[in-house]
Amino acid sequence: MCIAVIGGMDRLHSHYHQEARHHGIKLRIFGQAEVNLGTKLKNVDALLIFTNKVSHRAKNEALLAVKERAIPVFMEHSCGVCTLRGCLKCLSKEITGLPPTP
């Protein structure tokens, strides 16, 4: 499973990846607006947006891209590792239908 993360803090990217590996999930992190962001989100299973650390333009571009493909979207204001952990548990339950990992 591959999840895209838009926003977040640059200094926490390694912790985000570590937490995702713990849950058996691959992360693609986009810390800032990028060219052709919609195209880069083409093959993800879900999208997580940390709304306090992302521009409106990047958020809107990402939402438009995933809406066309019916990809689940989660938006969280806080961008800490604990917030990511909670989202990963919720996403793995929603996408796979399996109970979340402890």
MARKEKOL-904550 format. One line per field, with one value per residue: chain; residue in one letter; x negated, y, z of N, C-alpha, C, O in turn. Coordinates in steps of 0.05 Angstrom, whole numbers. Example, Ala and Ser with C-alpha at 12.3 -4.5 7.8 and 13.67 -1.06 7.14 Angstrom:
2
chaine = [A A]
residu = [a s]
n_xx = [-264 -257]
n_yy = [-114 -45]
n_zz = [156 142]
ca_xx = [-246 -273]
ca_yy = [-90 -21]
ca_zz = [156 143]
c_xx = [-264 -258]
c_yy = [-66 1]
c_zz = [156 157]
o_xx = [-285 -268]
o_yy = [-66 23]
o_zz = [169 161]
END
This chain:
102
chaine = [A A A A A A A A A A A A A A A A A A A A A A A A A A A A A A A A A A A A A A A A A A A A A A A A A A A A A A A A A A A A A A A A A A A A A A A A A A A A A A A A A A A A A A A A A A A A A A A A A A A A A A]
residu = [m c i a v i g g m d r l h s h y h q e a r h h g i k l r i f g q a e v n l g t k l k n v d a l l i f t n k v s h r a k n e a l l a v k e r a i p v f m e h s c g v c t l r g c l k c l s k e i t g l p p t p]
n_xx = [-17 -11 -17 -6 -34 -20 -50 -71 -128 -194 -237 -215 -209 -239 -222 -168 -171 -194 -153 -113 -136 -134 -80 -75 -70 -82 -108 -99 -125 -109 -132 -125 -95 -96 -116 -68 -39 9 3 -38 -11 17 14 25 54 81 90 60 65 30 56 38 -13 -18 -9 49 55 26 55 106 95 78 125 160 136 139 193 213 197 221 195 184 184 151 150 112 99 56 -14 -46 -82 -51 0 -4 -11 40 72 50 65 120 127 105 143 189 177 158 195 181 171 141 70 39]
n_yy = [-23 44 109 178 236 301 361 373 369 381 362 318 279 231 204 199 162 118 105 91 46 12 0 -27 3 42 107 168 228 295 354 406 450 422 414 389 359 331 290 260 237 196 139 126 97 124 190 236 297 346 400 446 456 465 495 530 524 477 440 443 427 375 352 357 322 271 266 255 203 176 168 156 209 241 293 329 375 379 360 321 261 226 239 223 168 153 164 127 79 83 88 39 4 22 16 -37 -66 -95 -104 -49 -44 -56]
n_zz = [0 -16 7 -1 27 39 55 123 168 149 180 204 167 163 208 196 153 180 216 180 155 198 199 152 105 48 40 4 6 0 13 -1 -51 -115 -184 -229 -190 -186 -224 -201 -159 -179 -173 -119 -59 -21 7 50 80 113 138 164 146 91 26 1 -54 -67 -36 -60 -113 -104 -82 -125 -162 -137 -130 -181 -187 -146 -96 -28 20 74 120 165 217 252 248 270 289 319 301 248 257 278 234 197 220 216 160 142 162 136 80 73 101 144 216 253 265 329]
ca_xx = [0 -26 -2 -19 -31 -25 -56 -87 -153 -217 -254 -202 -205 -251 -204 -144 -178 -198 -126 -98 -148 -124 -53 -76 -60 -102 -100 -110 -121 -112 -133 -118 -83 -114 -106 -53 -34 31 -8 -54 7 32 14 26 78 95 77 61 57 26 66 24 -40 -16 4 75 53 18 77 127 85 78 152 171 124 148 222 218 191 236 176 192 168 153 138 106 86 30 -32 -64 -85 -27 22 -8 -6 69 82 42 82 147 125 102 168 209 169 156 217 170 169 116 49 38]
ca_yy = [0 69 133 203 256 329 378 361 383 369 349 294 260 204 192 191 138 97 98 78 20 -4 -9 -40 22 59 135 187 254 320 374 432 448 411 415 365 343 313 266 244 224 178 111 122 85 144 216 249 325 361 425 470 459 463 518 525 515 449 425 442 411 347 344 354 299 246 264 242 174 165 160 167 232 248 319 333 400 374 344 305 232 213 244 204 141 150 163 102 58 87 83 11 -8 29 7 -66 -80 -109 -87 -34 -56 -43]
ca_zz = [0 -18 15 -6 48 29 78 145 174 136 200 213 145 169 228 181 138 200 226 158 152 220 191 126 86 34 39 -15 20 -15 34 -12 -77 -136 -211 -236 -166 -192 -239 -182 -141 -196 -165 -90 -49 -4 9 76 78 138 129 175 134 62 14 -10 -81 -66 -26 -80 -135 -95 -79 -152 -174 -125 -134 -207 -184 -123 -76 -1 30 102 126 193 221 265 230 286 284 331 283 226 267 280 206 184 231 205 132 137 168 115 54 72 114 167 240 255 282 356]
c_xx = [-18 -8 -19 -13 -38 -28 -73 -112 -176 -234 -241 -199 -216 -233 -178 -149 -181 -171 -111 -109 -138 -96 -52 -66 -83 -91 -114 -104 -127 -110 -125 -106 -104 -100 -92 -48 -11 21 -24 -36 24 35 15 53 94 78 81 50 54 32 51 -3 -39 -2 32 74 46 41 99 120 86 107 166 161 135 178 228 214 205 217 184 173 173 138 135 92 58 13 -52 -63 -61 -3 20 -2 24 81 75 59 110 147 122 127 188 202 169 179 207 171 142 95 47 16]
c_yy = [25 93 157 222 283 346 364 377 367 352 323 273 232 190 183 164 114 87 83 50 1 -15 -23 -23 38 87 149 214 277 343 401 428 439 413 388 347 323 287 248 229 202 150 107 110 104 169 227 277 337 390 449 475 456 487 510 514 486 431 422 425 382 336 339 328 273 243 250 212 161 154 172 189 236 275 322 360 396 356 328 275 217 216 225 176 135 147 137 79 59 80 53 -4 -3 16 -24 -80 -96 -92 -73 -49 -42 -22]
c_zz = [0 -11 10 18 36 54 99 148 163 156 210 191 151 190 215 167 157 210 205 154 174 214 164 103 74 33 16 -3 1 5 25 -39 -98 -163 -216 -212 -171 -206 -220 -162 -154 -184 -134 -83 -32 -2 37 72 106 131 141 162 104 50 4 -38 -83 -57 -47 -104 -128 -93 -106 -165 -163 -128 -160 -205 -160 -101 -49 8 59 105 156 196 233 247 245 279 296 313 259 234 268 252 192 194 218 175 127 142 145 88 53 84 138 192 241 272 308 358]
o_xx = [-38 14 -42 9 -60 -11 -87 -118 -178 -244 -255 -188 -203 -230 -167 -132 -172 -167 -97 -94 -133 -89 -31 -55 -101 -68 -137 -81 -148 -88 -119 -105 -127 -75 -103 -51 -13 32 -23 -45 42 56 5 73 118 54 104 27 74 15 52 -15 -58 16 37 90 58 46 109 136 94 113 181 177 141 189 247 226 200 222 190 148 196 116 155 75 39 23 -73 -46 -51 14 40 11 33 99 91 67 121 165 135 133 202 220 180 184 223 171 122 102 53 13]
o_yy = [26 96 158 223 286 346 345 397 343 331 307 252 212 165 162 146 92 63 63 31 -23 -37 -31 -33 45 92 144 222 278 350 418 406 449 415 367 322 300 266 224 210 191 138 86 112 100 169 228 281 337 404 471 495 444 498 486 497 471 410 400 411 365 314 320 314 254 221 234 197 137 133 196 187 235 278 319 367 409 339 321 266 198 198 213 161 114 131 126 61 39 66 42 -24 -21 7 -36 -104 -109 -67 -84 -65 -18 -10]
o_zz = [14 -23 17 28 25 71 92 134 166 150 222 196 144 188 222 168 151 212 211 150 169 223 155 84 88 26 9 -1 -12 13 41 -50 -97 -165 -210 -213 -161 -201 -222 -149 -143 -186 -125 -97 -29 -9 47 63 121 120 129 167 93 63 -1 -46 -98 -68 -51 -115 -145 -102 -110 -178 -178 -128 -161 -221 -155 -90 -48 4 69 95 171 180 224 232 235 264 284 311 250 219 259 248 178 179 210 166 108 129 136 74 34 79 151 190 231 290 310 379]
END
